[in-house]
Amino acid sequence: MTDLATRPAPAPVAPAPKRGAKERWVRRAPLLPALIFAIIVTQVPFLVTLYLSTQGWNALRPGQREFVGFDNYLTVLTDTRLRAALFNTVLLTAGAVIFSLILGLALAILLDRKFLGRSVVRTLLITPFLVMPIAAALLWKHAIYNPTYGLINGIFGGSTDWVSSYPKAAVIATLVWQWTPFMMLILLAGLQSQSHEVLEAAKVDGANAWQIFRRMTIPHLRQYLELGALLGSIYLVNTFDAVFTITQGGPGTATTNLPYEIYLTMFRKFEYGEASAAGVIVVVLTIIVATFALRVISGLFKVEANR
């Protein structure tokens, strides 16, 4: 029997050679043009906006431009019109997101079942999301809401001016029509990731369809619902096309949201500094919402990786 003590020790494994800085830069070099382009078209304008937000600059008085520090931010936060615009922004965004999620969930449940022509129906339901926002707003303003030849009055009769009578509902309905397909796709992905074995086991144990939906499907879709709500809020908080095209912020300031109020401040009042400050505030709010959205997306990736 060979003495273990006399055996030679195994040779140490040589560590893998470290990649040099030159090799890392060679791999990253193809990404540099895209990075430079992204910085030029996003970060440089934002830095200019930050600078303008500290300036007292009215285009009607070009010779009176001066540094005012944070005065523009104080004006934005204390202006009654901008506070009303902030309230309208929250109301329009929340209404559009909530109704889009509800309708998107219903359509996702429909498309999760097998039936003849499902692919055709799915394609048709996605179509509104592919329509340009300005075109969708024009379609609803003239083809749906028009008091003379609009579809609603053509079906139910009467001559109701829907835009003037229900301005917030008119804008929200247009946004819901356009964003429901987006919510539907996210929730459909969540439904199709659900374990069919677990659902079958629940049916064997005597659970009915409502109990399965309430106790199993909804908890499973929680992160997908959060993701849809957060992404929808990021986009819808910047809604300008529907407000500008359908109501012009009216009647009065009934539908004036932050993007439209920034437009009025910039191109009607010509207060470049105040408009820039309001824009920075909107960006900060959007970044806060986007941070939560990224956390939800990261959580979804971790769940999928652990499957």
C-alpha positions as a Markdown table, in Angstrom:
| # | Residue | x | y | z |
|---|---|---|---|---|
| 1 | Met | 0.0 | 0.0 | 0.0 |
| 2 | Thr | 1.5 | 3.3 | -1.0 |
| 3 | Asp | 2.2 | 5.7 | 1.8 |
| 4 | Leu | -0.1 | 8.8 | 1.5 |
| 5 | Ala | 2.6 | 11.0 | 3.0 |
| 6 | Thr | 5.0 | 10.2 | 0.2 |
| 7 | Arg | 2.6 | 11.3 | -2.5 |
| 8 | Pro | 3.5 | 14.5 | -4.2 |
| 9 | Ala | 1.2 | 17.4 | -3.6 |
| 10 | Pro | -1.0 | 18.4 | -6.5 |
| 11 | Ala | 0.3 | 21.2 | -8.6 |
| 12 | Pro | -1.5 | 24.5 | -7.9 |
| 13 | Val | -4.0 | 25.6 | -10.5 |
| 14 | Ala | -2.8 | 28.7 | -12.3 |
| 15 | Pro | -5.3 | 31.5 | -12.0 |
| 16 | Ala | -7.1 | 32.6 | -15.2 |
| 17 | Pro | -5.3 | 35.5 | -16.8 |
| 18 | Lys | -7.0 | 38.8 | -16.1 |
| 19 | Arg | -8.3 | 40.7 | -19.0 |
| 20 | Gly | -6.4 | 43.8 | -19.6 |
| 21 | Ala | -7.9 | 47.3 | -19.9 |
| 22 | Lys | -7.2 | 47.3 | -23.6 |
| 23 | Glu | -9.3 | 44.2 | -24.2 |
| 24 | Arg | -12.2 | 45.6 | -22.1 |
| 25 | Trp | -12.1 | 48.8 | -24.1 |
| 26 | Val | -12.1 | 46.8 | -27.4 |
| 27 | Arg | -15.2 | 45.0 | -26.4 |
| 28 | Arg | -16.9 | 48.3 | -25.2 |
| 29 | Ala | -15.8 | 50.4 | -28.2 |
| 30 | Pro | -18.8 | 49.5 | -30.4 |
| 31 | Leu | -21.1 | 50.9 | -27.8 |
| 32 | Leu | -19.4 | 54.2 | -27.5 |
| 33 | Pro | -21.2 | 55.9 | -30.5 |
| 34 | Ala | -24.6 | 55.0 | -29.1 |
| 35 | Leu | -23.6 | 56.2 | -25.6 |
| 36 | Ile | -22.3 | 59.5 | -26.9 |
| 37 | Phe | -25.5 | 60.0 | -29.0 |
| 38 | Ala | -27.7 | 59.2 | -26.0 |
| 39 | Ile | -25.7 | 61.7 | -23.9 |
| 40 | Ile | -26.0 | 64.4 | -26.5 |
| 41 | Val | -29.7 | 64.0 | -27.1 |
| 42 | Thr | -30.8 | 63.5 | -23.5 |
| 43 | Gln | -28.3 | 64.8 | -20.9 |
| 44 | Val | -27.1 | 67.9 | -22.7 |
| 45 | Pro | -30.7 | 69.3 | -23.2 |
| 46 | Phe | -31.5 | 68.5 | -19.5 |
| 47 | Leu | -28.4 | 70.3 | -18.3 |
| 48 | Val | -29.4 | 73.3 | -20.4 |
| 49 | Thr | -32.9 | 73.1 | -18.9 |
| 50 | Leu | -31.4 | 73.1 | -15.4 |
| 51 | Tyr | -29.5 | 76.2 | -16.3 |
| 52 | Leu | -32.5 | 78.0 | -17.8 |
| 53 | Ser | -34.6 | 77.1 | -14.7 |
| 54 | Thr | -32.3 | 79.4 | -12.6 |
| 55 | Gln | -32.8 | 82.3 | -15.0 |
| 56 | Gly | -35.5 | 85.0 | -14.9 |
| 57 | Trp | -36.0 | 85.1 | -18.7 |
| 58 | Asn | -39.1 | 86.4 | -20.5 |
| 59 | Ala | -38.8 | 86.4 | -24.3 |
| 60 | Leu | -40.8 | 89.6 | -24.4 |
| 61 | Arg | -38.1 | 91.3 | -22.3 |
| 62 | Pro | -34.9 | 89.9 | -23.8 |
| 63 | Gly | -32.6 | 92.5 | -22.2 |
| 64 | Gln | -33.8 | 91.7 | -18.6 |
| 65 | Arg | -32.4 | 88.2 | -18.3 |
| 66 | Glu | -30.9 | 87.6 | -14.8 |
| 67 | Phe | -29.9 | 84.8 | -12.4 |
| 68 | Val | -32.8 | 84.2 | -9.9 |
| 69 | Gly | -31.6 | 80.9 | -8.2 |
| 70 | Phe | -34.6 | 78.8 | -7.0 |
| 71 | Asp | -37.2 | 81.6 | -7.4 |
| 72 | Asn | -38.7 | 79.9 | -10.4 |
| 73 | Tyr | -39.2 | 76.6 | -8.5 |
| 74 | Leu | -40.9 | 78.6 | -5.7 |
| 75 | Thr | -43.1 | 80.2 | -8.3 |
| 76 | Val | -44.0 | 76.9 | -9.8 |
| 77 | Leu | -44.8 | 75.2 | -6.5 |
| 78 | Thr | -46.9 | 78.2 | -5.2 |
| 79 | Asp | -48.7 | 79.0 | -8.5 |
| 80 | Thr | -52.4 | 78.1 | -8.3 |
| 81 | Arg | -52.6 | 77.3 | -12.0 |
| 82 | Leu | -49.6 | 74.9 | -11.7 |
| 83 | Arg | -51.1 | 73.3 | -8.6 |
| 84 | Ala | -54.4 | 72.8 | -10.5 |
| 85 | Ala | -52.4 | 71.3 | -13.4 |
| 86 | Leu | -50.6 | 68.9 | -11.0 |
| 87 | Phe | -54.0 | 67.8 | -9.7 |
| 88 | Asn | -55.3 | 67.3 | -13.2 |
| 89 | Thr | -52.2 | 65.4 | -14.1 |
| 90 | Val | -52.7 | 63.0 | -11.2 |
| 91 | Leu | -56.4 | 62.6 | -12.0 |
| 92 | Leu | -56.0 | 62.0 | -15.7 |
| 93 | Thr | -53.0 | 59.6 | -15.2 |
| 94 | Ala | -54.7 | 57.6 | -12.4 |
| 95 | Gly | -58.0 | 57.4 | -14.2 |
| 96 | Ala | -56.4 | 56.2 | -17.5 |
| 97 | Val | -54.1 | 53.7 | -15.7 |
| 98 | Ile | -56.8 | 52.2 | -13.5 |
| 99 | Phe | -59.4 | 51.7 | -16.3 |
| 100 | Ser | -56.7 | 50.5 | -18.7 |
| 101 | Leu | -55.6 | 47.9 | -16.1 |
| 102 | Ile | -59.2 | 46.6 | -15.6 |
| 103 | Leu | -60.0 | 46.3 | -19.3 |
| 104 | Gly | -56.5 | 44.9 | -20.0 |
| 105 | Leu | -57.0 | 42.2 | -17.4 |
| 106 | Ala | -60.4 | 41.3 | -18.8 |
| 107 | Leu | -59.0 | 41.1 | -22.3 |
| 108 | Ala | -55.9 | 39.1 | -21.1 |
| 109 | Ile | -58.1 | 36.5 | -19.5 |
| 110 | Leu | -60.1 | 36.3 | -22.7 |
| 111 | Leu | -57.0 | 35.8 | -24.8 |
| 112 | Asp | -55.5 | 33.3 | -22.4 |
| 113 | Arg | -58.2 | 30.8 | -23.5 |
| 114 | Lys | -58.1 | 28.9 | -26.7 |
| 115 | Phe | -60.7 | 29.7 | -29.3 |
| 116 | Leu | -61.0 | 30.0 | -33.1 |
| 117 | Gly | -59.3 | 33.1 | -34.4 |
| 118 | Arg | -57.5 | 34.0 | -31.2 |
| 119 | Ser | -54.4 | 35.3 | -33.1 |
| 120 | Val | -56.6 | 37.5 | -35.3 |
| 121 | Val | -58.4 | 38.9 | -32.3 |
| 122 | Arg | -55.1 | 39.5 | -30.4 |
| 123 | Thr | -53.7 | 41.5 | -33.4 |
| 124 | Leu | -56.9 | 43.6 | -33.7 |
| 125 | Leu | -56.8 | 44.4 | -30.0 |
| 126 | Ile | -53.2 | 45.5 | -30.1 |
| 127 | Thr | -53.9 | 47.9 | -33.0 |
| 128 | Pro | -54.9 | 51.0 | -30.9 |
| 129 | Phe | -51.6 | 51.0 | -29.2 |
| 130 | Leu | -49.9 | 51.3 | -32.6 |
| 131 | Val | -51.8 | 54.4 | -33.6 |
| 132 | Met | -49.9 | 57.7 | -33.1 |
| 133 | Pro | -51.2 | 59.6 | -30.1 |
| 134 | Ile | -52.1 | 62.7 | -32.2 |
| 135 | Ala | -54.0 | 60.6 | -34.7 |
| 136 | Ala | -55.9 | 58.8 | -31.9 |
| 137 | Ala | -56.9 | 62.1 | -30.3 |
| 138 | Leu | -58.1 | 63.4 | -33.7 |
| 139 | Leu | -60.1 | 60.2 | -34.3 |
| 140 | Trp | -61.9 | 60.4 | -31.0 |
| 141 | Lys | -62.5 | 64.2 | -31.2 |
| 142 | His | -64.1 | 64.1 | -34.6 |
| 143 | Ala | -65.4 | 60.5 | -35.2 |
| 144 | Ile | -66.5 | 59.7 | -31.6 |
| 145 | Tyr | -67.3 | 63.0 | -29.7 |
| 146 | Asn | -68.4 | 65.3 | -32.4 |
| 147 | Pro | -72.0 | 66.6 | -31.5 |
| 148 | Thr | -73.1 | 66.6 | -35.1 |
| 149 | Tyr | -71.8 | 63.5 | -36.8 |
| 150 | Gly | -70.0 | 61.7 | -33.9 |
| 151 | Leu | -70.5 | 58.0 | -33.3 |
| 152 | Ile | -71.9 | 58.3 | -29.8 |
| 153 | Asn | -74.7 | 60.7 | -30.7 |
| 154 | Gly | -75.3 | 58.7 | -33.9 |
| 155 | Ile | -76.0 | 55.6 | -31.8 |
| 156 | Phe | -77.8 | 57.1 | -28.8 |
| 157 | Gly | -79.3 | 60.2 | -30.5 |
| 158 | Gly | -79.2 | 63.8 | -29.2 |
| 159 | Ser | -76.7 | 66.5 | -29.8 |
| 160 | Thr | -74.5 | 66.4 | -26.6 |
| 161 | Asp | -71.2 | 68.1 | -26.9 |
| 162 | Trp | -69.2 | 65.4 | -25.0 |
| 163 | Val | -65.9 | 67.3 | -25.0 |
| 164 | Ser | -67.4 | 70.4 | -23.4 |
| 165 | Ser | -69.8 | 68.6 | -21.1 |
| 166 | Tyr | -67.3 | 65.9 | -19.9 |
| 167 | Pro | -63.8 | 67.1 | -20.7 |
| 168 | Lys | -61.9 | 64.9 | -18.3 |
| 169 | Ala | -63.9 | 61.8 | -19.2 |
| 170 | Ala | -63.3 | 62.5 | -22.9 |
| 171 | Val | -59.5 | 62.7 | -22.4 |
| 172 | Ile | -59.4 | 59.6 | -20.1 |
| 173 | Ala | -61.5 | 57.5 | -22.5 |
| 174 | Thr | -59.1 | 58.3 | -25.4 |
| 175 | Leu | -56.1 | 57.4 | -23.3 |
| 176 | Val | -57.8 | 54.2 | -22.0 |
| 177 | Trp | -58.5 | 53.1 | -25.6 |
| 178 | Gln | -54.9 | 53.6 | -26.6 |
| 179 | Trp | -53.2 | 52.1 | -23.5 |
| 180 | Thr | -55.5 | 49.1 | -22.8 |
| 181 | Pro | -53.6 | 46.9 | -25.3 |
| 182 | Phe | -50.3 | 47.7 | -23.5 |
| 183 | Met | -51.7 | 46.6 | -20.2 |
| 184 | Met | -53.3 | 43.5 | -21.9 |
| 185 | Leu | -49.9 | 42.3 | -23.2 |
| 186 | Ile | -48.2 | 42.6 | -19.8 |
| 187 | Leu | -51.0 | 40.8 | -18.0 |
| 188 | Leu | -51.3 | 38.2 | -20.7 |
| 189 | Ala | -47.6 | 37.4 | -20.2 |
| 190 | Gly | -48.3 | 37.1 | -16.5 |
| 191 | Leu | -51.2 | 34.7 | -17.1 |
| 192 | Gln | -49.2 | 32.5 | -19.5 |
| 193 | Ser | -46.4 | 32.2 | -16.9 |
| 194 | Gln | -48.7 | 30.7 | -14.3 |
| 195 | Ser | -48.3 | 27.1 | -13.6 |
| 196 | His | -51.0 | 25.0 | -15.2 |
| 197 | Glu | -50.2 | 22.1 | -12.8 |
| 198 | Val | -51.0 | 24.2 | -9.8 |
| 199 | Leu | -54.3 | 25.4 | -11.4 |
| 200 | Glu | -55.3 | 21.8 | -12.1 |
| 201 | Ala | -54.5 | 20.8 | -8.6 |
| 202 | Ala | -56.7 | 23.5 | -7.3 |
| 203 | Lys | -59.6 | 22.4 | -9.5 |
| 204 | Val | -59.1 | 18.8 | -8.2 |
| 205 | Asp | -59.3 | 20.1 | -4.6 |
| 206 | Gly | -62.7 | 21.6 | -5.4 |
| 207 | Ala | -61.9 | 25.3 | -6.0 |
| 208 | Asn | -64.2 | 27.1 | -8.4 |
| 209 | Ala | -63.2 | 29.6 | -11.0 |
| 210 | Trp | -63.7 | 32.6 | -8.8 |
| 211 | Gln | -61.7 | 31.2 | -5.9 |
| 212 | Ile | -58.8 | 30.3 | -8.3 |
| 213 | Phe | -58.9 | 33.8 | -9.8 |
| 214 | Arg | -59.1 | 35.6 | -6.4 |
| 215 | Arg | -56.7 | 33.5 | -4.4 |
| 216 | Met | -54.2 | 32.3 | -7.0 |
| 217 | Thr | -54.3 | 34.4 | -10.2 |
| 218 | Ile | -54.5 | 37.8 | -8.7 |
| 219 | Pro | -51.6 | 37.2 | -6.2 |
| 220 | His | -49.6 | 35.8 | -9.1 |
| 221 | Leu | -50.3 | 38.9 | -11.3 |
| 222 | Arg | -49.5 | 41.4 | -8.5 |
| 223 | Gln | -46.0 | 42.2 | -9.9 |
| 224 | Tyr | -47.4 | 42.4 | -13.4 |
| 225 | Leu | -50.1 | 44.8 | -12.3 |
| 226 | Glu | -47.6 | 46.9 | -10.5 |
| 227 | Leu | -45.3 | 46.9 | -13.6 |
| 228 | Gly | -48.2 | 47.9 | -15.9 |
| 229 | Ala | -49.3 | 50.7 | -13.5 |
| 230 | Leu | -45.8 | 52.1 | -13.1 |
| 231 | Leu | -44.9 | 52.0 | -16.8 |
| 232 | Gly | -48.3 | 53.4 | -17.7 |
| 233 | Ser | -47.9 | 56.2 | -15.2 |
| 234 | Ile | -44.4 | 57.1 | -16.5 |
| 235 | Tyr | -45.8 | 57.6 | -20.0 |
| 236 | Leu | -49.2 | 59.0 | -19.2 |
| 237 | Val | -47.9 | 61.7 | -16.8 |
| 238 | Asn | -46.3 | 63.3 | -19.9 |
| 239 | Thr | -49.6 | 63.2 | -21.9 |
| 240 | Phe | -49.8 | 66.3 | -24.2 |
| 241 | Asp | -51.3 | 65.1 | -27.5 |
| 242 | Ala | -54.8 | 64.2 | -26.2 |
| 243 | Val | -55.1 | 67.4 | -24.1 |
| 244 | Phe | -53.9 | 69.7 | -26.8 |
| 245 | Thr | -56.0 | 68.1 | -29.6 |
| 246 | Ile | -59.2 | 67.3 | -27.8 |
| 247 | Thr | -59.8 | 70.0 | -25.2 |
| 248 | Gln | -56.9 | 72.6 | -25.4 |
| 249 | Gly | -56.8 | 72.3 | -21.6 |
| 250 | Gly | -60.4 | 73.5 | -21.3 |
| 251 | Pro | -63.0 | 74.3 | -20.6 |
| 252 | Gly | -61.1 | 76.8 | -18.5 |
| 253 | Thr | -58.4 | 74.8 | -16.9 |
| 254 | Ala | -60.5 | 71.6 | -16.4 |
| 255 | Thr | -58.0 | 69.4 | -18.3 |
| 256 | Thr | -54.8 | 71.4 | -18.2 |
| 257 | Asn | -52.1 | 69.0 | -17.0 |
| 258 | Leu | -48.5 | 69.7 | -16.3 |
| 259 | Pro | -47.1 | 69.2 | -19.9 |
| 260 | Tyr | -49.8 | 71.4 | -21.3 |
| 261 | Glu | -49.3 | 74.1 | -18.6 |
| 262 | Ile | -45.5 | 74.0 | -19.4 |
| 263 | Tyr | -46.4 | 74.5 | -23.1 |
| 264 | Leu | -48.6 | 77.5 | -22.1 |
| 265 | Thr | -45.9 | 79.0 | -19.9 |
| 266 | Met | -43.3 | 78.6 | -22.6 |
| 267 | Phe | -45.2 | 79.6 | -25.7 |
| 268 | Arg | -48.0 | 81.8 | -24.4 |
| 269 | Lys | -46.5 | 83.6 | -21.4 |
| 270 | Phe | -42.9 | 83.3 | -22.8 |
| 271 | Glu | -41.6 | 82.6 | -19.3 |
| 272 | Tyr | -38.7 | 80.3 | -20.3 |
| 273 | Gly | -37.3 | 80.1 | -16.7 |
| 274 | Glu | -40.6 | 79.1 | -15.1 |
| 275 | Ala | -41.3 | 76.6 | -17.9 |
| 276 | Ser | -37.9 | 75.0 | -17.4 |
| 277 | Ala | -38.3 | 74.8 | -13.7 |
| 278 | Ala | -41.7 | 73.1 | -14.2 |
| 279 | Gly | -40.1 | 70.7 | -16.7 |
| 280 | Val | -37.4 | 69.8 | -14.2 |
| 281 | Ile | -40.0 | 69.0 | -11.5 |
| 282 | Val | -41.9 | 66.7 | -14.0 |
| 283 | Val | -38.6 | 64.9 | -14.8 |
| 284 | Val | -37.9 | 64.4 | -11.1 |
| 285 | Leu | -41.3 | 63.0 | -10.5 |
| 286 | Thr | -41.0 | 60.7 | -13.5 |
| 287 | Ile | -37.6 | 59.5 | -12.2 |
| 288 | Ile | -39.1 | 58.6 | -8.8 |
| 289 | Val | -41.8 | 56.5 | -10.5 |
| 290 | Ala | -39.3 | 55.0 | -12.9 |
| 291 | Thr | -37.2 | 53.9 | -9.9 |
| 292 | Phe | -40.1 | 51.9 | -8.5 |
| 293 | Ala | -40.7 | 50.4 | -12.0 |
| 294 | Leu | -37.1 | 49.2 | -12.3 |
| 295 | Arg | -37.4 | 47.6 | -8.9 |
| 296 | Val | -40.5 | 45.7 | -10.0 |
| 297 | Ile | -38.8 | 44.6 | -13.2 |
| 298 | Ser | -35.8 | 43.4 | -11.3 |
| 299 | Gly | -38.1 | 41.4 | -9.0 |
| 300 | Leu | -39.8 | 39.8 | -12.0 |
| 301 | Phe | -36.4 | 38.8 | -13.5 |
| 302 | Lys | -35.4 | 37.2 | -10.1 |
| 303 | Val | -38.6 | 35.3 | -10.0 |
| 304 | Glu | -38.1 | 34.0 | -13.5 |
| 305 | Ala | -34.5 | 33.1 | -12.8 |
| 306 | Asn | -35.6 | 31.0 | -9.8 |
| 307 | Arg | -38.1 | 29.0 | -11.7 |
